[in-house]
Amino acid sequence: MLKDRFLKLAAKYSSDSELYLCLWDEIHIQYTSSTRYYHNLSHLQSIINELDNLQIYFEDEDSLLFATFYHDLIYDVNEADNEEKSAQLAVKRLSDLSVPAAVIENCFQHIIATKSHTGRHLKDTAYFLDADLGILGYPPDIYAEYAKNIRKEYGIFSNEVYSSGRQKVLNHFLQMSFIYKTSAFRDKYEGQARKNMELELSSLKEN
């Protein structure tokens, strides 16, 4: 499903089927890496599922879809510039596809915004950020599995180091007035997201 979605999207801008098959192969290889326990193809599908329910609100749906495929393309837990590298690579790949500059710029801004999930953004970016964080408001059992998979991705770090970093991340979101930026996601997930994150935070403090 993801492959077909990407190829149809790319085909809107380029007739070079060999090119966009190569681009899909790159995406597939990156997101199916053995170190990807959460930031994988399932994560991309989850975002698309969320966005597909809200298409009537978007100004530039294609940039959101491109951002979905490229936002975590570069993902190294040892580095602090994954978002920048992913955004820059997206610009290169979309340029190869002859995607209009405005769409590329929107895609770039969507991806960069995932670094902190704060600040003022394009309306479409707000929906993208919320879709990226949809998992936070899922039922407790799904959230617990997500938390375990995030820990696996940071498996090279000791429990002490991981716990400290994870607590900072959780507090970062919990201290926001709202985790979700749009009413569509806020109404659906805000309450459960806070419960899930507070429970994980308590568990980390106990251990």
Secondary structure, DSSP 8 states (H G I E B T S, - for coil): -HHHHHHHHHHTT---HHHHHHHHHHHHHHHT-TT-SSSSHHHHHHHHHHHHTTGGG-S-HHHHHHHHHHTTSS--TT-S-HHHHHHHHHHHHHHHTT--HHHHHHHHHHHHHTTTS-S---HHHHHHHHHHTGGGGS-HHHHHHHHHHHHHHTTTS-HHHHHHHHHHHHHHHHTSS-S-SSHHHHHHHHHHHHHHHHHHHHHHHH-
